[in-house]
Amino acid sequence: MPISVRDNVPLAPLTTLGVGGPARYFVEAASTGEVRHAIEWARARNLPLFVLGGGSNVLVSDRGFPGVVVRIAIRGIVEEAEGVFLAGAGEDWDALIARAVAANYGGIECLSGIPGSVGGTPVQNVGAYGQEVSETITSLEALDLRDLAPRTFANADCGFAYRQSIFNTTERGRWVILRVAYQLRKDAPPRIAYRDLKEYFAACKNPSPTLQQVRDAVREVRRSKAMLIVPGDDDSRSAGSFFKNPVLTLSDYQRLVQLAAERGEKVPSYPAEGQSSKVPAAWLVEHSGFAKGYARGAVGISRKHALAIVNRGGAAAADIVALKNEIQQRVHDTFGIELIPEPVMVGFDGV
Ligand SMILES: Cc1cc2nc3c(=O)[nH]c(=O)nc-3n(C[C@H](O)[C@H](O)[C@H](O)COP(=O)(O)OP(=O)(O)OC[C@H]3O[C@@H](n4cnc5c(N)ncnc54)[C@H](O)[C@@H]3O)c2cc1C
């Protein structure tokens, strides 16, 4: 199965942030065989490899990537058994949700409007509006970059946690995800756990919305925060939330509460695992002196969401990094908390 290897392909148009340089070599792989060939091609030339999905959670450096970028284009959605949808990693994630919801399958309706590919969803265990994809993934198939052998991972093998799996931590860069299986529930009641959704349906006096109505509501709420990619809305030219919500130990949380109280502020928080608390990164950013709409040259903070760094047009990756650093520094100086970026940095530090 021959593959087509292209030279110096601009990566910016393949990412939602729209910044960064080219891939030295670029392959679009539409089957397991093509993925395998691309890996062998890179290996034979001793080149680094980067796996790209929908480009919605990456920041590509201005130099670009010096090796081979393999964009996963494996398609196909099969309902393998009642409610078990097996989808190719290159399928569009929101299109899969649209199809499932139209057939009245629940379990992923609150994840509507998250951009990117099916293969990207397990990597950081995407989550929104009270659902995480780890609740429905039953298994996934991936190719081992070490020996090119395929392996099936059960849900429990994936090490899912908040914005985390083995694929972005301990096993980062080792696996190419080929297909993901989701167990959905026919006629399931939609999940309305998140405040924004509760308020939405209270306001329209609809106490028992359908799955489709919840999907539509999630997309509408996301649009109002520029967390839905809408052509022409430059607040949505982002990588979504740029920072993870910090999960603090009890003592760190108490220290933060004390610090905020001295400033006359009250920290919002949600219970996390054990005795820890999750604190909204957006609150920390805004209370460190950054308002929505903050501008720094061609980059800025979204006018509609304090956690999104946006490219207002013509920005360089270096501009995004400079604003990221400024925010991290100021949050650290104000609250002593290290904000961890969510997007994957590509082509920085040599690779
Ligand atoms: C406007 C906007 C809103 C967003 N909202 C949310 C949100 O609500 N919740 C949330 O969790 N995320 C959100 N995101 C982030 C992003 O959409 C998700 O993380 C998405 O799942 C990334 O998928 P992708 O295909 O675009 O991955 P990419 O951006 O292409 O890649 C991200 C990482 O995954 C790896 N990867 C991708 N595909 C594969 C594969 N097949 N095999 C192995 N590794 C792979 C890449 O190597 C890279 O490390 C948002 C982003 C934007 C732009």
The ligand as an SDF file (V2000), in Angstrom:
LIG
                    3D

 53 58  0  0  0  0  0  0  0  0999 V2000
  -13.2080   25.8400   20.5500 C   0  0  0  0  0  0  0  0  0  0  0  0
  -12.6840   24.6260   21.2840 C   0  0  0  0  0  0  0  0  0  0  0  0
  -13.4080   24.0990   22.3360 C   0  0  0  0  0  0  0  0  0  0  0  0
  -12.9450   22.9640   23.0300 C   0  0  0  0  0  0  0  0  0  0  0  0
  -13.6810   22.4730   24.0620 N   0  0  0  0  0  0  0  0  0  0  0  0
  -13.2500   21.3850   24.7410 C   0  0  0  0  0  0  0  0  0  0  0  0
  -14.0230   20.8540   25.8330 C   0  0  0  0  0  0  0  0  0  0  0  0
  -15.0890   21.3360   26.1470 O   0  0  0  0  0  0  0  0  0  0  0  0
  -13.5320   19.7610   26.4950 N   0  0  0  0  0  0  0  0  0  0  0  0
  -12.3560   19.1680   26.1300 C   0  0  0  0  0  0  0  0  0  0  0  0
  -11.9790   18.1880   26.7850 O   0  0  0  0  0  0  0  0  0  0  0  0
  -11.6040   19.6490   25.1130 N   0  0  0  0  0  0  0  0  0  0  0  0
  -12.0180   20.7280   24.4040 C   0  0  0  0  0  0  0  0  0  0  0  0
  -11.2650   21.2470   23.3720 N   0  0  0  0  0  0  0  0  0  0  0  0
   -9.9710   20.6200   23.0500 C   0  0  0  0  0  0  0  0  0  0  0  0
  -10.0090   19.6220   21.8700 C   0  0  0  0  0  0  0  0  0  0  0  0
  -11.0930   19.8680   21.0380 O   0  0  0  0  0  0  0  0  0  0  0  0
  -10.0680   18.1590   22.3210 C   0  0  0  0  0  0  0  0  0  0  0  0
   -8.9780   17.8710   23.1510 O   0  0  0  0  0  0  0  0  0  0  0  0
  -10.0640   17.2070   21.1290 C   0  0  0  0  0  0  0  0  0  0  0  0
  -10.4240   15.9120   21.5600 O   0  0  0  0  0  0  0  0  0  0  0  0
   -8.7180   17.1090   20.4160 C   0  0  0  0  0  0  0  0  0  0  0  0
   -8.8610   16.2310   19.3150 O   0  0  0  0  0  0  0  0  0  0  0  0
   -8.0850   16.4470   17.9630 P   0  0  0  0  0  0  0  0  0  0  0  0
   -8.4570   15.3560   17.0470 O   0  0  0  0  0  0  0  0  0  0  0  0
   -8.2920   17.8340   17.4490 O   0  0  0  0  0  0  0  0  0  0  0  0
   -6.5840   16.2700   18.4470 O   0  0  0  0  0  0  0  0  0  0  0  0
   -5.2280   17.0770   18.0350 P   0  0  0  0  0  0  0  0  0  0  0  0
   -5.4270   18.4960   18.4410 O   0  0  0  0  0  0  0  0  0  0  0  0
   -4.9960   16.8340   16.5800 O   0  0  0  0  0  0  0  0  0  0  0  0
   -4.1880   16.3460   18.8990 O   0  0  0  0  0  0  0  0  0  0  0  0
   -4.1940   16.4960   20.3150 C   0  0  0  0  0  0  0  0  0  0  0  0
   -3.3060   15.4050   20.9290 C   0  0  0  0  0  0  0  0  0  0  0  0
   -3.9180   14.1310   20.6870 O   0  0  0  0  0  0  0  0  0  0  0  0
   -3.0270   13.3020   19.9390 C   0  0  0  0  0  0  0  0  0  0  0  0
   -3.8390   12.5320   18.9930 N   0  0  0  0  0  0  0  0  0  0  0  0
   -4.8230   12.9690   18.1750 C   0  0  0  0  0  0  0  0  0  0  0  0
   -5.3270   11.9450   17.4580 N   0  0  0  0  0  0  0  0  0  0  0  0
   -4.6430   10.8400   17.8320 C   0  0  0  0  0  0  0  0  0  0  0  0
   -4.6770    9.4610   17.4410 C   0  0  0  0  0  0  0  0  0  0  0  0
   -5.5290    9.0110   16.5220 N   0  0  0  0  0  0  0  0  0  0  0  0
   -3.7950    8.6050   18.0380 N   0  0  0  0  0  0  0  0  0  0  0  0
   -2.9220    9.0340   18.9660 C   0  0  0  0  0  0  0  0  0  0  0  0
   -2.8460   10.3220   19.3760 N   0  0  0  0  0  0  0  0  0  0  0  0
   -3.6950   11.2090   18.8080 C   0  0  0  0  0  0  0  0  0  0  0  0
   -2.0530   14.2260   19.2490 C   0  0  0  0  0  0  0  0  0  0  0  0
   -0.8200   13.5810   18.9790 O   0  0  0  0  0  0  0  0  0  0  0  0
   -1.9160   15.3170   20.2960 C   0  0  0  0  0  0  0  0  0  0  0  0
   -1.0000   14.9020   21.2680 O   0  0  0  0  0  0  0  0  0  0  0  0
  -11.7120   22.3760   22.6620 C   0  0  0  0  0  0  0  0  0  0  0  0
  -10.9690   22.9270   21.5930 C   0  0  0  0  0  0  0  0  0  0  0  0
  -11.4650   24.0390   20.9140 C   0  0  0  0  0  0  0  0  0  0  0  0
  -10.6730   24.5930   19.7670 C   0  0  0  0  0  0  0  0  0  0  0  0
  1  2  1  0
  2  3  1  0
  2 52  2  0
  3  4  2  0
  4  5  1  0
  4 50  1  0
  5  6  2  0
  6  7  1  0
  6 13  1  0
  7  8  2  0
  7  9  1  0
  9 10  1  0
 10 11  2  0
 10 12  1  0
 12 13  2  0
 13 14  1  0
 14 15  1  0
 14 50  1  0
 15 16  1  0
 16 17  1  0
 16 18  1  0
 18 19  1  0
 18 20  1  0
 20 21  1  0
 20 22  1  0
 22 23  1  0
 23 24  1  0
 24 25  2  0
 24 26  1  0
 24 27  1  0
 27 28  1  0
 28 29  2  0
 28 30  1  0
 28 31  1  0
 31 32  1  0
 32 33  1  0
 33 34  1  0
 33 48  1  0
 34 35  1  0
 35 36  1  0
 35 46  1  0
 36 37  1  0
 36 45  1  0
 37 38  2  0
 38 39  1  0
 39 40  1  0
 39 45  2  0
 40 41  1  0
 40 42  2  0
 42 43  1  0
 43 44  2  0
 44 45  1  0
 46 47  1  0
 46 48  1  0
 48 49  1  0
 50 51  2  0
 51 52  1  0
 52 53  1  0
M  END
$$$$
